[in-house]
């Protein structure tokens, strides 16, 4: 069996962790939920750092824990790389020394990552002879990621690796996280409290509330589920996968194609055919019974209403389908009544703005 299958129980004080989830064998699975919902505790269970936890854990067919059979692999026997909020580098060692610390302890025949490839992947070649005290926050986290990768992990755990960074450092490190996402062949469990961060990086989501997994599944579908907290509030929105279709040089625009049509965005410096991920917030989507031509809005697509739910006393949240791509729209109840909204209707979504997630 490929992928991760986990079931853990652990007393946490005011409530208990009682979590069951599965995750794919490759890509990034985001563990999300309110503060104090048990995300970090669940990650620690996976790493074997919570000896009190009972349950089962299988990673790509290999059983690491099974309480019914009294099987519990201690942390040093689990092929896990762990990246914390604090990079926790050895201050007396250079960057090279920190990277080599774990790498040299792995028998050469068991090494999964080449030292020089990891250095290149994370852009840390110029830093090799520096001590951690001479690194920025983003540079320290990149070194911490490299050190984790060089321990030959079968699973990479990342506990809010950007939480302690300032906006500039976050912007610096996100492209490297995307490279890891694209090039790593191992699964990653990624804890974050940032919806946009998860939307940019994750393929799969696990939503926790008070220690329990209330839902899990593919990113795009999870963000569009009206029965989950993810789809409500100011951050409600979806992710749309697109490819660069071309550029409108006179107006400094690019168009990005997806299953439901075409988005126009400020010009992007990349070739046609390159994939791009967009974040479309529900608050930026309006609805119309007709396709209007006399409007400043460029991004207009035919959509089908799939579901309508109350979002607040005066507001509705509408789940839409744009030729296979889910969208959300936040509108007033009065607007819904004027439009006569009901599942199955065909109308037009007008997207006022989008965020390019790279």
C-alpha angles and dihedrals in degrees: 000000000000125000132032125305115183139174120173138171121191133157109239103179111256091030140003131251106240103164133162123179146144127213134189123264091243137031134035122309112196117216104205139168143112121312110281094022093123103261097134092040089054091050090050090052090054090050092051093244094125106068090177092062117105125201144072135296127184123178117192092332096315117113113223098170137016117161093192089062094037089243117151123157109205118233095264090057095051112088093230131142112204126199115187133195086259110055089221094202121173102260095206093055128075120239088264090051092050091050093047094048094083098023095061091051092061115084109247093242090056098049111119099184130050112234095228093045092055091048090051094043092056097037094236100130094108090051100055098105097041126101118235091252089067095053130093119238092259092048091051091052092050089053090048090053091049092050091051093049093050092060087075096244124189088200130030119210119197119186109197092310092180099043096097095044128098118238093264092052091047091052089049096052102039095078089055091051088052090052089053089050092052099042107032117097094197128083120259126206107203123190116201140152092203115096093197092049091052091044090055098047113023132088097182133029135210113192118204128192121178093342098312131104104237095178142352135182148103114341100240095049094044093053090052097050109114092200092065130079088235091076097052134076131030094312094055111130146106140252119241122198112215141165126224107260100181147300134269097208099182090059096033092239136131127203122223119200126215136163093277100046138282136321122207113212136165108290115285122209100233141094126267114271095036114131119243130184120217132197113215115188120211090231089063096055122086128180134227136180090221136038106251120211099187097069137104090226110103099182107077124149137173110248140176122228109239103171141355124205137171112257099176136346090280101026142075131201115213125198111210137187119218102189092307099328115107119227133178127216126193113206138155121268089241091057089050090053093048091051092044090228118201135147113281096032119134117218140134130279116212112200112202097188142354135197119230106223100212 
